[in-house]
Amino acid sequence: MNKERFNRVTDELIRSLQEVVGNANVLTEKFDLEPYSHDETEDFVFYPEVTVKPVSTAEVSEILKLCNEHTIPVTTRGGGTGLSGGALPVYGGVILSTERMNKIIEIDRENFMATVQPGLITYALHQAVEAEGLFYPVDPASKESCTIGGNVAECAGGPRAVKYGVTRDYVFGLTCVLADGQIFKTGGKLLKNVTGYNLTQLIVGSEGTLCVVTEIILKLIPLTQHKRTMLAPFDSLSDAAKALTDIFNSKIVPRAAEFIEQRAIKAAEEKLGKPFPHSDRAALLLFEIDGNRADLLDEQAENIGEICLAHNAVDVFVADSKEKQEELWQMRRNIGEAVKSIAIYKEEDTVVPRSRLPELVEKIASISKKYGILTISYGHAGDGNIHVNIIKKDISDSDWDNKLPHVIEELFREVVILGGSISGEHGIGWVQKNYLPLALSHVEIELIRKIKEVFDPKGILNPGKIFPDS
């Protein structure tokens, strides 16, 4: 898309936006715009011309009518925790921030559904529904700062996806606003619904390119009463991956199954200033299982331990208290930031069928060795989703610039050969868009372009994202 297609924000438009949301909720000074100029994607910075903070569906509708009429690009933003540049206003224009739309509208205990606004922090929803004995399982690593709307835009996952699924599995209805301001609703509190095309699921994961979501109906499930957390260290990355495959073959589905290689553990130790069990080993598998019968969980934990030991695990550590469980998960939650603090980095969000995980681990090691470049991997091994961090350490700027594109492309090609794809939960956004043809055919990409044109004929919603430059 050509940036010249869009117009600049005028003083007249700013006055019109102020009439919609009030002067205090229209930001134009550079200092005030700075927090909206970046997300968590490396070091990219793009300033919007204005940030607007609506509080209702009606206000969102009026904002979009104005922007569509004047052909102004609009980038919707939640918590700004994205890792693919999805919330970057790469063409300037308007940031539409949902931060004031942060309410739980309803927790419906009879139908096990919650209706929320998009700016609600994910962890706030967890706390609210668990107080009612209910459970919303989706748990991105940034759950204490990311928003439900952002989760919907990216179809967020997290450690518990292996057992409970990802965001799309819990979104049953949406209230949305099209680029021209038209409001429409999809789905509802219905466990069955085959009336027309499933627009709800089309919008989930569309990265803010089709419409602006203003209300979300989410399925809830009963909260389980017990859980167990286990840590198994291995001297071989391949042994760890193979152990995981056998655990699933034994008909045990963990609530979480995380893969962490040694360099990631060491980085977390340094960041938190305290040691973790078996951090000198090549890889760790972190498991969590849950259920309503403690005796059955104990049996499953024993079976997991036996399988890990059969695959040469050095030990199997069971966290027997809430404090020890939290300590292990604190280590896991801090790995991302710790790894990225080592040096300049590029994170890739690869996903393969779980059975191909051992091959993926070997391919990553092979590519790292071939190019003489440091990679550190960790992630949600239970669903085949591994985050590969490529680290600029002990190599020159020119080496980094020359090697990085080849490392990324070769990694993605190998992932696709293994039956995988180039993003499991971070999305395509701005940083991955030119690699999209490695994963999708020309026919698929053109179908997606045509869908975008139907929803947003002028292309004002989150332009510069998903679609390759050429």
C-alpha positions as CSV (number, residue, x, y, z in Angstrom):
1,M,0.0,0.0,0.0
2,N,1.2,3.5,-0.9
3,K,1.5,5.9,1.9
4,E,0.6,8.8,-0.4
5,R,-3.0,7.4,-0.6
6,F,-3.6,8.9,2.8
7,N,-4.2,12.4,3.9
8,R,-2.7,14.2,6.9
9,V,-4.6,15.0,10.0
10,T,-5.8,18.6,9.9
11,D,-6.7,21.0,12.7
12,E,-10.3,20.8,11.5
13,L,-10.3,17.0,12.0
14,I,-8.7,17.3,15.4
15,R,-11.6,19.7,16.4
16,S,-14.1,17.2,15.1
17,L,-12.5,14.4,17.1
18,Q,-12.5,16.6,20.2
19,E,-16.3,17.1,19.8
20,V,-16.7,13.3,19.8
21,V,-14.6,12.3,22.8
22,G,-13.7,15.5,24.6
23,N,-10.5,17.6,24.5
24,A,-8.8,15.6,27.2
25,N,-9.1,12.4,25.2
26,V,-7.4,13.8,22.0
27,L,-3.6,13.9,22.3
28,T,-1.5,15.8,19.8
29,E,1.7,16.8,21.7
30,K,4.8,14.7,20.9
31,F,5.4,14.0,24.6
32,D,1.9,12.6,25.0
33,L,2.1,10.7,21.7
34,E,5.4,8.9,22.6
35,P,3.9,6.0,24.5
36,Y,1.8,5.2,21.4
37,S,4.7,5.3,19.0
38,H,6.0,1.8,19.8
39,D,5.0,-1.6,21.1
40,E,7.1,-4.4,22.4
41,T,8.5,-5.2,18.9
42,E,12.2,-4.6,19.1
43,D,13.2,-0.9,18.8
44,F,10.7,0.4,16.1
45,V,9.2,3.9,16.6
46,F,6.5,5.5,14.5
47,Y,4.6,8.5,15.9
48,P,0.9,8.9,15.2
49,E,-0.3,12.4,14.4
50,V,-3.0,12.1,17.0
51,T,-4.2,9.6,19.6
52,V,-8.0,9.4,20.3
53,K,-9.4,7.6,23.4
54,P,-13.1,6.7,23.0
55,V,-15.2,5.1,25.7
56,S,-18.1,3.6,23.7
57,T,-19.1,1.9,20.5
58,A,-20.9,5.0,19.4
59,E,-17.8,7.1,19.8
60,V,-15.7,4.6,17.9
61,S,-18.3,4.8,15.1
62,E,-18.1,8.6,14.9
63,I,-14.2,8.5,14.9
64,L,-14.1,6.0,12.0
65,K,-16.7,7.9,10.0
66,L,-14.5,11.0,10.2
67,C,-11.3,9.2,9.4
68,N,-12.9,7.3,6.5
69,E,-14.4,10.5,5.1
70,H,-10.9,12.2,5.2
71,T,-8.9,9.0,4.2
72,I,-6.9,9.1,7.4
73,P,-5.1,5.8,8.5
74,V,-6.4,4.4,11.9
75,T,-4.4,2.0,14.0
76,T,-6.3,0.4,16.9
77,R,-4.2,-0.1,20.0
78,G,-4.8,-2.1,23.2
79,G,-2.0,-2.6,25.8
80,G,0.9,-2.2,23.3
81,T,2.4,-5.5,24.2
82,G,2.5,-6.9,20.7
83,L,5.6,-8.6,19.2
84,S,4.9,-8.3,15.5
85,G,4.5,-4.5,15.1
86,G,0.7,-4.8,14.9
87,A,0.1,-1.6,16.9
88,L,2.7,0.5,15.2
89,P,1.2,3.5,13.3
90,V,3.6,3.1,10.4
91,Y,1.7,5.6,8.2
92,G,1.1,8.1,11.0
93,G,-2.6,9.1,11.2
94,V,-4.7,8.2,14.2
95,I,-4.1,5.8,17.0
96,L,-7.5,4.7,18.3
97,S,-6.7,3.6,21.9
98,T,-9.1,1.3,23.7
99,E,-7.6,2.0,27.1
100,R,-10.8,3.7,28.4
101,M,-13.0,0.8,27.2
102,N,-11.9,-1.4,30.0
103,K,-15.1,-2.7,31.6
104,I,-16.5,-6.1,32.4
105,I,-20.0,-5.7,31.2
106,E,-21.4,-9.0,32.5
107,I,-20.4,-12.3,34.0
108,D,-23.2,-14.6,33.1
109,R,-23.0,-17.6,35.4
110,E,-26.0,-19.3,33.9
111,N,-24.6,-19.5,30.4
112,F,-20.9,-19.5,31.4
113,M,-20.2,-16.4,29.4
114,A,-18.6,-13.0,30.0
115,T,-19.1,-9.9,28.0
116,V,-16.3,-7.4,28.1
117,Q,-14.9,-4.3,26.5
118,P,-11.7,-4.6,24.4
119,G,-9.4,-2.5,26.7
120,L,-9.9,-4.9,29.7
121,I,-6.6,-6.2,31.0
122,T,-6.6,-10.0,30.5
123,Y,-5.4,-10.7,34.1
124,A,-8.3,-8.6,35.5
125,L,-10.7,-10.9,33.7
126,H,-8.9,-13.9,35.2
127,Q,-9.3,-12.6,38.7
128,A,-12.9,-11.6,38.3
129,V,-14.1,-14.9,36.9
130,E,-12.0,-17.0,39.2
131,A,-13.7,-15.2,42.2
132,E,-16.9,-16.7,40.8
133,G,-15.5,-20.2,40.5
134,L,-15.1,-19.9,36.7
135,F,-12.1,-20.0,34.4
136,Y,-10.9,-18.1,31.3
137,P,-7.9,-20.2,30.3
138,V,-6.1,-18.0,27.7
139,D,-2.9,-16.7,29.4
140,P,-0.4,-14.8,27.2
141,A,2.9,-14.1,28.9
142,S,2.0,-10.4,29.1
143,K,-1.4,-11.2,30.7
144,E,-0.9,-8.5,33.4
145,S,-0.6,-5.7,30.8
146,C,-2.2,-7.0,27.5
147,T,-5.8,-6.5,26.7
148,I,-8.6,-8.8,25.6
149,G,-9.1,-6.7,22.4
150,G,-5.4,-7.2,21.6
151,N,-5.7,-10.9,22.3
152,V,-8.7,-11.1,19.9
153,A,-6.8,-9.1,17.2
154,E,-3.8,-11.5,17.4
155,C,-5.6,-14.7,18.5
156,A,-3.3,-14.8,21.5
157,G,-2.2,-18.1,23.0
158,G,0.1,-18.8,25.9
159,P,1.2,-21.9,28.0
160,R,-2.3,-23.2,28.6
161,A,-3.2,-23.4,24.9
162,V,-1.9,-27.0,24.8
163,K,-4.9,-28.2,26.8
164,Y,-7.4,-25.4,26.6
165,G,-6.9,-23.8,23.2
166,V,-6.3,-20.2,22.1
167,T,-8.4,-17.0,22.0
168,R,-10.5,-18.1,19.0
169,D,-11.8,-21.1,21.0
170,Y,-13.4,-18.7,23.6
171,V,-14.7,-15.9,21.4
172,F,-18.5,-16.5,20.7
173,G,-19.7,-13.0,19.8
174,L,-18.4,-9.6,18.9
175,T,-19.7,-6.0,18.5
176,C,-17.7,-4.3,15.7
177,V,-17.4,-1.1,13.8
178,L,-16.5,-1.0,10.1
179,A,-14.1,1.5,8.6
180,D,-17.1,3.7,7.5
181,G,-18.6,3.7,11.0
182,Q,-21.3,1.0,10.5
183,I,-21.9,-1.1,13.6
184,F,-22.6,-4.8,13.4
185,K,-22.7,-7.8,15.8
186,T,-21.7,-11.4,15.2
187,G,-22.5,-14.6,17.2
188,G,-23.8,-14.5,20.7
189,K,-24.1,-16.6,23.8
190,L,-24.6,-19.7,21.6
191,L,-22.7,-23.0,21.7
192,K,-24.2,-23.9,18.3
193,N,-24.6,-21.4,15.5
194,V,-24.2,-22.1,11.7
195,T,-26.2,-19.1,10.5
196,G,-24.3,-17.8,7.5
197,Y,-20.5,-17.4,7.4
198,N,-18.7,-17.4,10.7
199,L,-17.7,-13.7,10.8
200,T,-16.7,-14.0,14.4
201,Q,-13.8,-16.3,13.6
202,L,-12.8,-14.4,10.6
203,I,-12.3,-11.3,12.7
204,V,-10.4,-13.1,15.5
205,G,-6.7,-12.9,14.4
206,S,-7.3,-10.3,11.7
207,E,-4.9,-7.9,13.5
208,G,-7.2,-4.9,13.4
209,T,-7.2,-4.8,9.6
210,L,-11.0,-5.5,9.1
211,C,-12.8,-3.6,11.8
212,V,-12.6,-2.2,15.3
213,V,-13.9,-4.6,18.0
214,T,-15.8,-2.8,20.8
215,E,-17.4,-5.7,22.8
216,I,-16.5,-9.3,23.1
217,I,-18.5,-12.3,24.4
218,L,-16.2,-15.0,25.9
219,K,-16.9,-18.6,26.9
220,L,-16.0,-19.5,30.4
221,I,-15.5,-23.0,32.0
222,P,-15.5,-24.3,35.5
223,L,-12.3,-23.6,37.6
224,T,-10.4,-26.8,38.4
225,Q,-9.6,-27.4,42.1
226,H,-6.1,-28.8,41.9
227,K,-2.9,-28.5,39.9
228,R,0.7,-29.8,40.0
229,T,3.8,-28.2,38.6
230,M,6.9,-30.2,37.5
231,L,10.3,-29.5,36.2
232,A,12.4,-32.1,34.2
233,P,16.0,-31.2,33.2
234,F,17.7,-32.9,30.2
235,D,21.3,-33.0,28.9
236,S,19.9,-33.2,25.3
237,L,17.5,-30.9,23.5
238,S,16.4,-33.8,21.4
239,D,15.7,-36.1,24.4
240,A,13.5,-33.3,26.0
241,A,11.5,-33.0,22.8
242,K,11.0,-36.7,22.4
243,A,9.9,-37.1,26.0
244,L,7.2,-34.5,25.4
245,T,5.9,-36.5,22.4
246,D,5.7,-39.7,24.5
247,I,3.8,-37.9,27.3
248,F,1.0,-37.1,24.9
249,N,1.1,-40.6,23.5
250,S,0.4,-41.9,27.0
251,K,-2.9,-40.0,26.9
252,I,-1.9,-37.3,29.4
253,V,-2.7,-33.7,28.3
254,P,-0.8,-31.2,30.5
255,R,-2.3,-27.8,31.2
256,A,1.1,-26.4,30.1
257,A,4.2,-28.0,28.7
258,E,7.0,-25.4,28.2
259,F,10.4,-25.9,26.6
260,I,13.4,-23.8,27.8
261,E,17.0,-24.2,26.7
262,Q,19.9,-23.6,29.0
263,R,20.9,-20.2,27.7
264,A,17.4,-18.9,28.3
265,I,17.5,-20.2,31.9
266,K,20.8,-18.6,32.6
267,A,19.5,-15.3,31.3
268,A,16.5,-15.5,33.6
269,E,18.8,-16.3,36.5
270,E,20.9,-13.2,35.8
271,K,17.8,-11.0,35.4
272,L,16.2,-12.1,38.7
273,G,19.4,-12.4,40.6
274,K,18.7,-15.9,41.9
275,P,19.5,-19.5,40.9
276,F,17.0,-22.0,39.4
277,P,17.1,-25.8,39.7
278,H,19.3,-27.6,37.2
279,S,20.1,-24.4,35.2
280,D,23.3,-26.1,34.0
281,R,21.4,-28.6,31.9
282,A,20.9,-28.3,28.2
283,A,17.1,-28.0,28.4
284,L,14.2,-28.0,30.9
285,L,10.6,-29.1,30.4
286,L,8.2,-27.3,32.7
287,F,4.8,-29.1,33.1
288,E,1.6,-28.2,34.8
289,I,-1.4,-30.5,35.1
290,D,-4.8,-29.7,36.6
291,G,-8.0,-31.4,37.6
292,N,-10.6,-31.9,40.3
293,R,-9.1,-35.1,41.9
294,A,-5.8,-34.8,43.6
295,D,-5.2,-38.6,43.5
296,L,-5.5,-38.7,39.8
297,L,-3.2,-35.8,39.4
298,D,-0.6,-37.5,41.6
299,E,-0.8,-40.6,39.3
300,Q,-0.4,-38.5,36.2
301,A,2.6,-36.7,37.7
302,E,4.2,-40.0,38.4
303,N,3.6,-41.2,34.9
304,I,5.1,-38.0,33.5
305,G,8.2,-38.4,35.7
306,E,8.7,-42.0,34.5
307,I,8.5,-41.0,30.9
308,C,11.0,-38.2,31.4
309,L,13.4,-40.5,33.2
310,A,13.1,-43.0,30.4
311,H,14.2,-40.3,28.0
312,N,17.3,-39.6,30.1
313,A,16.0,-36.8,32.2
314,V,18.5,-36.0,35.0
315,D,15.8,-35.7,37.6
316,V,12.1,-34.7,37.9
317,F,11.3,-32.0,40.4
318,V,7.7,-31.6,41.7
319,A,6.9,-28.1,43.1
320,D,4.9,-29.2,46.2
321,S,3.8,-25.8,47.4
322,K,2.1,-22.8,45.8
323,E,5.2,-20.7,46.5
324,K,7.5,-23.2,44.6
325,Q,5.0,-23.3,41.7
326,E,5.0,-19.6,41.5
327,E,8.8,-19.4,41.6
328,L,9.0,-21.7,38.6
329,W,6.5,-19.8,36.6
330,Q,8.2,-16.5,37.6
331,M,11.3,-17.9,36.0
332,R,9.4,-18.8,32.8
333,R,7.6,-15.5,32.6
334,N,10.8,-13.5,32.9
335,I,12.7,-15.4,30.2
336,G,11.5,-13.3,27.3
337,E,12.7,-10.0,28.7
338,A,15.9,-11.6,30.1
339,V,16.9,-13.0,26.7
340,K,16.2,-9.8,24.9
341,S,18.4,-7.8,27.4
342,I,21.5,-9.7,26.3
343,A,22.0,-7.7,23.1
344,I,20.2,-6.6,19.9
345,Y,17.8,-9.4,19.0
346,K,15.2,-10.6,16.5
347,E,12.4,-12.9,17.8
348,E,10.7,-15.3,15.5
349,D,7.5,-17.1,16.5
350,T,7.7,-20.5,14.8
351,V,5.1,-23.3,15.1
352,V,5.2,-26.9,13.8
353,P,3.1,-30.0,14.4
354,R,4.0,-31.2,17.9
355,S,5.4,-34.5,16.6
356,R,7.9,-32.5,14.5
357,L,9.3,-30.6,17.5
358,P,12.5,-32.7,17.8
359,E,13.3,-32.0,14.1
360,L,12.6,-28.2,14.6
361,V,15.0,-28.2,17.6
362,E,17.7,-29.8,15.5
363,K,17.1,-27.4,12.5
364,I,17.5,-24.4,14.8
365,A,20.8,-25.7,16.1
366,S,22.0,-26.4,12.6
367,I,21.1,-23.0,11.3
368,S,22.7,-21.3,14.3
369,K,26.0,-23.2,13.7
370,K,25.9,-22.7,9.9
371,Y,25.8,-18.9,10.2
372,G,27.8,-18.6,13.4
373,I,25.1,-16.6,15.1
374,L,23.6,-17.1,18.6
375,T,20.0,-18.4,18.9
376,I,18.1,-19.0,22.2
377,S,14.9,-20.9,22.1
378,Y,12.0,-21.4,24.5
379,G,8.2,-21.6,24.2
380,H,5.1,-23.6,24.3
381,A,6.4,-27.0,23.3
382,G,3.1,-28.7,24.1
383,D,1.6,-27.1,21.0
384,G,4.7,-27.0,18.9
385,N,5.1,-23.2,19.3
386,I,8.8,-22.3,19.8
387,H,10.1,-18.7,20.1
388,V,13.5,-18.4,18.4
389,N,15.5,-15.4,19.5
390,I,18.4,-14.5,17.2
391,I,20.9,-12.6,19.3
392,K,23.5,-10.1,18.0
393,K,26.4,-11.0,20.3
394,D,30.1,-11.0,19.5
395,I,29.5,-10.2,15.8
396,S,30.0,-7.0,13.8
397,D,27.2,-4.8,12.6
398,S,27.9,-5.7,9.0
399,D,27.8,-9.5,9.8
400,W,24.5,-9.0,11.6
401,D,23.0,-7.1,8.8
402,N,24.2,-9.6,6.2
403,K,23.4,-12.8,8.0
404,L,20.1,-12.0,9.7
405,P,17.8,-12.1,6.6
406,H,19.3,-15.4,5.5
407,V,18.9,-16.9,9.0
408,I,15.2,-15.8,9.2
409,E,14.4,-17.0,5.7
410,E,16.1,-20.4,6.1
411,L,14.4,-20.9,9.5
412,F,11.0,-20.1,8.1
413,R,11.6,-22.4,5.0
414,E,12.5,-25.3,7.3
415,V,9.5,-24.7,9.5
416,V,7.2,-24.8,6.5
417,I,8.9,-28.0,5.2
418,L,8.1,-29.5,8.6
419,G,4.4,-28.7,8.1
420,G,4.5,-25.6,10.2
421,S,4.0,-21.9,9.8
422,I,5.8,-18.6,10.5
423,S,3.7,-17.4,13.5
424,G,1.9,-19.3,16.2
425,E,0.6,-16.5,18.3
426,H,2.4,-13.2,17.7
427,G,0.8,-12.5,14.3
428,I,2.3,-11.2,11.0
429,G,1.9,-7.5,11.6
430,W,4.5,-5.2,10.2
431,V,7.7,-7.2,10.8
432,Q,6.8,-10.5,9.2
433,K,4.7,-9.4,6.3
434,N,7.3,-9.9,3.6
435,Y,7.8,-13.5,4.7
436,L,4.1,-14.3,4.2
437,P,4.6,-15.9,0.8
438,L,6.8,-18.5,2.4
439,A,3.8,-19.8,4.3
440,L,0.7,-18.9,2.2
441,S,0.1,-19.5,-1.5
442,H,-0.6,-16.6,-4.0
443,V,-4.3,-17.7,-4.1
444,E,-4.6,-17.5,-0.3
445,I,-2.9,-14.1,-0.1
446,E,-5.2,-12.7,-2.8
447,L,-8.3,-14.1,-1.1
448,I,-7.2,-12.3,2.1
449,R,-6.6,-9.1,0.2
450,K,-10.2,-9.2,-1.3
451,I,-11.7,-9.8,2.1
452,K,-9.8,-6.8,3.4
453,E,-11.2,-4.7,0.5
454,V,-14.8,-5.7,1.3
455,F,-14.5,-4.7,4.9
456,D,-12.4,-1.6,4.4
457,P,-12.5,-0.3,0.8
458,K,-10.2,2.7,1.4
459,G,-7.7,0.6,3.4
460,I,-7.6,2.9,6.4
461,L,-7.6,0.3,9.1
462,N,-4.1,-0.7,10.3
463,P,-2.5,-0.2,6.9
464,G,1.0,-1.6,6.2
465,K,0.3,-4.8,8.1
466,I,0.0,-8.5,7.1
467,F,0.3,-8.1,3.3
468,P,3.7,-8.2,1.6
469,D,5.1,-5.1,0.0
470,S,5.3,-6.7,-3.4
